[in-house]
C-alpha cells in the first residue's frame, strides 16, 4: 500500500558493464586527438629534451619534439557489437631512435622506452580511461624516459560488485494492467 518510503536492493556488477557504440566512438575520437600531443620538447643547450641519435662533431644535436604518434599508433576503429559491447584495442607501441639529452653535450642522450604495463585496451568492464595519466613521459632516476599509453582506473568509488539500497520516499502504490489499452507513463509512476 501507500507509505512513507519503499526500499529496493539493487545488485550490480561493474565488470559486466558494456560500452555502447556511441560511447566507444566518443572515446576513440578523444584518444585520436592525442596524436599530436608533445610528450617531450626539443632539447636546447641548457634544457634537456629530444636530441638526435646521430651526433655532429661528437656532440648532440637538436631533434624534433617527441609526440604521442612517435610512440603509439592509436587504433582507427572500434570493435564489438551491440550485444557484447564495444571496445578499443590498446595502442600499438612503437620505438624511436630519438634520445633524451642536451644539445652540445658529448654524452649521448638516453633512450626513450614504452612502459608496456601502462598501455591497455578499453572495453568498459568497470574501468574508465585515466586521461591524467595516459600519454605521459616520465624521466627515470637514471635519465632514461618511459612513456605511458592508455592508463585505466576504476570507474567509480564503488566496489566492482556489490549491492546498493535505493529508497523511494513518498511512495504510492499503483496497479498497471499491461493488457489494457490505457496506460500510465513511467514518468507518472516515477
Secondary structure, DSSP 8 states (H G I E B T S, - for coil): ---SEEEEEEEEEGGG----HHHHHHHHHHHHTTTT-EEE-B--SSS-EEE-SS-BTTB--B---EEHHHHEE--SS-EEETTTEEEB---EE-----EEE-TT-SS--EEEEE-GGG---B--TTEEE-TTTSS-EEE-TTS-EEE----EEESSSS-SEEEEEEEEES-------TTSS----HHHH-
